[in-house]
Amino acid sequence: VQLQASGGGLVQAGDSLRLSCAASGSTFSSFGMGWFRQAPGKEREFVVTISKSGEGTFYADSVKGRFTIHRDNAKNMVYLQMNSLKPEDTAVYYCAANRYGAVVSAQAYDAWGQGTQVTVSS
């Protein structure tokens, strides 16, 4: 599966953004999906994951209650709605696919998008 993330940008603290990830090349509903992020000078970190059907989700504590993941298997899309953004959310955000389901570990993911930059100013 090939993935392409989009929707990043420069926003102010408290604003919202919606990231999109378009998948192609394989049966999208066969993949669990996740979003990860990497800030400058820091390691990549898990943000959220969603099961193949979309019924199961798991969020990192740092984004719980502010971010919402959603997938549309008919459109081969996964979305990340980010509300109440904070400067510490600044990072490159990556969508990724795995063959297992809703998985936290980045090691389980075998397809990654190119990343989209999110910058939150204070």
Backbone bond lengths (Angstrom), bond angles and torsions (degrees), N, CA, C in turn:
res aa  C-N    CA-C-N  psi(-1)  N-CA   C-N-CA  omega(-1)  CA-C   N-CA-C  phi
1 V - - - 1.454 - - 1.528 108.83 -
2 Q 1.329 115.19 139.24 1.470 120.65 175.39 1.522 108.62 -106.22
3 L 1.314 115.29 141.27 1.460 120.63 -175.13 1.519 110.43 -125.64
4 Q 1.304 116.47 142.16 1.460 122.39 176.85 1.509 109.09 -136.25
5 A 1.316 115.61 115.74 1.460 121.72 179.56 1.520 110.39 -94.46
6 S 1.311 115.30 148.62 1.458 121.04 178.13 1.515 109.52 -154.43
7 G 1.335 115.63 171.02 1.450 120.13 174.32 1.507 115.97 106.44
8 G 1.318 117.33 -4.50 1.456 119.51 179.08 1.513 111.66 -69.16
9 G 1.320 114.62 171.79 1.458 119.46 179.16 1.498 111.86 172.98
10 L 1.318 114.17 -172.34 1.465 121.99 178.82 1.525 108.10 -105.85
11 V 1.324 116.21 121.82 1.458 121.16 -179.28 1.520 108.78 -134.79
12 Q 1.313 115.24 170.12 1.459 120.91 175.99 1.521 110.44 -95.47
13 A 1.294 115.60 158.06 1.464 120.56 177.02 1.524 109.65 -55.17
14 G 1.317 115.67 135.59 1.443 121.11 -178.14 1.517 114.69 94.50
15 D 1.309 116.24 -14.54 1.465 120.74 179.91 1.530 111.09 -78.49
16 S 1.325 114.25 176.87 1.462 121.30 179.62 1.526 110.41 -123.68
17 L 1.310 114.94 154.33 1.463 122.81 172.81 1.516 108.10 -144.53
18 R 1.320 115.52 151.94 1.454 119.57 172.58 1.514 108.74 -122.29
19 L 1.304 115.62 119.73 1.456 120.96 175.06 1.523 109.30 -91.52
20 S 1.316 115.20 146.31 1.454 121.44 177.37 1.522 109.27 -123.73
21 C 1.304 115.31 150.67 1.462 121.21 176.57 1.522 107.18 -136.59
22 A 1.311 115.29 117.34 1.455 121.26 179.81 1.526 109.56 -99.21
23 A 1.314 115.82 131.99 1.454 121.65 -179.12 1.518 110.23 -111.44
24 S 1.322 115.16 147.15 1.459 120.26 177.67 1.514 109.21 -151.04
25 G 1.308 115.30 159.14 1.452 120.43 171.68 1.508 116.76 99.42
26 S 1.322 117.35 -18.93 1.472 120.07 -179.67 1.521 108.84 -149.10
27 T 1.301 115.75 172.78 1.467 120.52 178.64 1.521 108.95 -70.25
28 F 1.317 114.84 107.19 1.463 120.41 -172.52 1.524 112.49 -59.36
29 S 1.313 116.27 -38.25 1.468 119.68 -176.65 1.531 112.75 -70.19
30 S 1.310 117.56 -3.82 1.461 121.43 176.44 1.522 112.60 -86.09
31 F 1.322 116.02 -2.72 1.458 120.71 -173.67 1.516 112.28 -119.07
32 G 1.330 115.53 133.66 1.443 119.29 162.13 1.514 107.89 -75.22
33 M 1.309 116.31 151.21 1.457 120.59 -175.61 1.530 110.40 -125.10
34 G 1.306 114.16 155.18 1.455 118.66 177.52 1.509 111.25 -149.38
35 W 1.317 114.85 159.48 1.462 122.36 170.53 1.524 107.57 -117.39
36 F 1.299 114.35 135.56 1.457 122.60 174.99 1.527 107.43 -127.54
37 R 1.317 115.46 163.71 1.456 118.35 177.35 1.527 110.17 -143.16
38 Q 1.318 114.21 155.32 1.462 120.00 178.37 1.516 109.09 -139.32
39 A 1.319 114.90 118.00 1.459 121.66 177.32 1.525 108.87 -89.84
40 P 1.327 117.81 157.30 1.466 120.73 179.84 1.526 111.60 -56.45
41 G 1.314 115.45 129.09 1.457 120.54 177.76 1.514 114.96 77.10
42 K 1.323 116.76 4.61 1.462 120.26 -179.26 1.519 110.49 -121.32
43 E 1.308 114.76 162.42 1.461 120.19 177.66 1.531 109.56 -77.35
44 R 1.303 114.29 156.39 1.457 119.98 174.97 1.528 109.48 -62.15
45 E 1.319 116.33 139.39 1.452 119.81 -179.90 1.522 111.45 -130.61
46 F 1.315 113.80 150.51 1.455 122.05 177.91 1.518 110.40 -69.87
47 V 1.335 116.14 139.96 1.460 121.37 176.30 1.529 110.89 -113.40
48 V 1.322 116.22 -56.05 1.462 120.31 -176.12 1.518 108.87 -163.13
49 T 1.336 115.34 153.26 1.461 120.91 175.37 1.527 109.57 -136.39
50 I 1.329 115.34 155.66 1.455 121.26 179.75 1.520 108.65 -137.95
51 S 1.332 115.57 143.49 1.449 121.17 -178.07 1.523 111.42 -72.56
52 K 1.325 115.72 172.88 1.455 120.84 -177.55 1.529 111.82 -60.73
53 S 1.308 116.44 -37.73 1.462 120.60 -178.43 1.519 112.15 -84.04
54 G 1.312 116.10 -20.06 1.456 121.23 -176.13 1.508 113.48 93.85
55 E 1.325 116.95 -2.51 1.461 119.52 -176.24 1.518 112.70 -81.57
56 G 1.315 116.81 -22.09 1.457 119.97 -178.84 1.511 111.15 -112.83
57 T 1.329 115.75 132.70 1.458 120.97 177.81 1.525 109.26 -137.60
58 F 1.324 115.37 157.70 1.462 120.84 175.69 1.515 107.30 -149.20
59 Y 1.346 114.51 130.94 1.455 120.65 -174.97 1.522 111.27 -115.35
60 A 1.312 115.31 147.78 1.446 119.83 168.47 1.523 108.80 -66.15
61 D 1.309 116.98 146.82 1.461 120.91 -178.57 1.528 111.25 -58.01
62 S 1.315 116.35 -33.17 1.464 120.20 -175.67 1.527 113.42 -67.35
63 V 1.320 117.73 -18.45 1.464 120.06 -177.44 1.521 112.30 -119.79
64 K 1.301 117.31 -5.84 1.465 121.28 -177.31 1.528 110.45 -58.61
65 G 1.307 115.86 131.89 1.451 120.82 -179.24 1.514 113.82 88.52
66 R 1.326 117.53 -13.22 1.471 121.44 179.37 1.524 111.99 -114.01
67 F 1.318 116.61 -35.25 1.456 121.40 -177.96 1.523 109.81 -106.48
68 T 1.327 115.77 148.44 1.465 121.58 177.28 1.518 109.13 -137.24
69 I 1.325 115.87 128.34 1.462 120.74 176.56 1.519 108.81 -100.88
70 H 1.318 114.59 145.52 1.464 121.42 -179.68 1.510 107.26 -149.76
71 R 1.317 116.35 144.01 1.453 119.33 176.02 1.523 110.12 -128.04
72 D 1.311 114.99 149.83 1.460 122.36 176.38 1.526 106.30 -124.50
73 N 1.306 116.17 98.32 1.466 120.11 -175.84 1.526 112.14 -67.61
74 A 1.308 117.14 -25.76 1.471 119.67 178.05 1.526 111.37 -69.65
75 K 1.324 116.28 -27.50 1.461 120.65 -178.73 1.526 112.65 -105.81
76 N 1.321 116.97 0.85 1.479 121.17 -178.25 1.520 111.55 57.14
77 M 1.322 115.28 45.13 1.455 120.53 -176.16 1.520 110.55 -130.66
78 V 1.325 115.04 147.52 1.451 121.31 168.39 1.524 107.07 -130.66
79 Y 1.321 114.89 141.90 1.457 121.09 -174.32 1.518 110.20 -124.16
80 L 1.316 115.02 150.73 1.453 121.11 173.29 1.518 107.88 -128.42
81 Q 1.324 115.81 106.47 1.450 121.32 175.72 1.517 108.46 -86.58
82 M 1.311 116.08 121.83 1.459 121.50 -176.88 1.521 108.95 -117.12
83 N 1.307 116.24 114.61 1.459 122.20 179.17 1.522 110.36 -112.52
84 S 1.305 115.24 163.34 1.473 121.42 177.76 1.521 111.23 48.48
85 L 1.302 115.41 50.11 1.465 120.14 -175.92 1.524 111.27 -64.47
86 K 1.322 114.29 145.74 1.448 122.61 -179.67 1.535 109.34 -120.27
87 P 1.307 117.45 156.70 1.480 118.89 177.18 1.526 112.50 -55.36
88 E 1.314 117.30 -32.63 1.462 119.88 -179.51 1.525 112.66 -72.62
89 D 1.316 118.06 -5.80 1.471 121.00 172.92 1.530 111.46 -82.86
90 T 1.309 117.32 -6.62 1.456 121.09 179.42 1.520 110.51 -60.73
91 A 1.326 116.06 123.80 1.461 121.83 -176.96 1.522 109.14 -178.45
92 V 1.317 114.55 170.29 1.457 120.09 165.67 1.523 107.12 -88.92
93 Y 1.309 115.83 127.35 1.464 121.51 -177.28 1.526 109.33 -102.80
94 Y 1.318 114.74 132.51 1.448 122.08 -178.84 1.520 110.42 -119.63
95 C 1.326 116.42 135.53 1.456 118.74 168.04 1.529 107.98 -96.35
96 A 1.305 115.19 151.78 1.457 120.59 -175.73 1.518 109.82 -148.27
97 A 1.335 114.86 156.32 1.464 121.31 -177.99 1.522 110.39 -125.16
98 N 1.321 115.52 143.95 1.470 120.91 175.17 1.526 109.38 -136.87
99 R 1.300 115.70 162.67 1.469 120.81 -175.23 1.527 112.69 -92.53
100 Y 1.330 118.03 4.91 1.465 120.46 -171.63 1.527 113.40 -103.72
101 G 1.326 117.31 -45.12 1.457 120.42 -177.29 1.510 110.72 146.47
102 A 1.311 116.49 -139.09 1.465 121.22 178.33 1.524 108.24 -81.58
103 V 1.311 116.12 102.39 1.457 122.88 -172.34 1.519 110.47 -127.33
104 V 1.319 116.40 136.18 1.464 121.99 -179.20 1.531 111.82 -85.14
105 S 1.303 116.94 -39.67 1.455 120.86 -172.65 1.522 112.23 -70.38
106 A 1.328 115.43 127.19 1.461 120.56 178.68 1.523 111.54 -63.04
107 Q 1.310 116.92 -25.03 1.472 120.38 -178.24 1.516 112.42 -65.35
108 A 1.330 117.19 -20.93 1.468 121.05 -179.03 1.522 112.43 -81.27
109 Y 1.307 116.42 -11.75 1.459 120.23 -175.43 1.526 110.35 -92.45
110 D 1.304 115.94 132.20 1.461 118.91 -177.52 1.514 113.56 -117.75
111 A 1.323 117.49 5.91 1.459 120.23 174.25 1.520 108.07 -140.62
112 W 1.319 115.38 133.64 1.467 121.28 -176.41 1.527 109.44 -131.60
113 G 1.324 114.00 142.81 1.451 119.56 172.10 1.519 110.42 -80.97
114 Q 1.307 116.43 178.60 1.467 121.25 -173.22 1.517 113.21 -83.72
115 G 1.311 118.73 -11.48 1.462 121.00 178.76 1.510 112.41 93.90
116 T 1.324 115.01 147.29 1.449 121.69 175.91 1.524 107.92 -135.96
117 Q 1.311 116.67 134.66 1.460 121.96 -173.78 1.523 110.97 -82.07
118 V 1.313 115.13 130.33 1.457 122.14 172.36 1.529 107.76 -119.02
119 T 1.311 115.92 123.67 1.453 121.21 179.04 1.518 108.87 -124.38
120 V 1.312 115.57 124.63 1.457 121.28 -178.99 1.523 108.46 -115.76
121 S 1.306 116.39 117.13 1.458 120.45 -179.74 1.525 110.16 -92.76
122 S 1.306 115.10 150.37 1.474 119.95 -178.11 1.510 111.73 -89.09
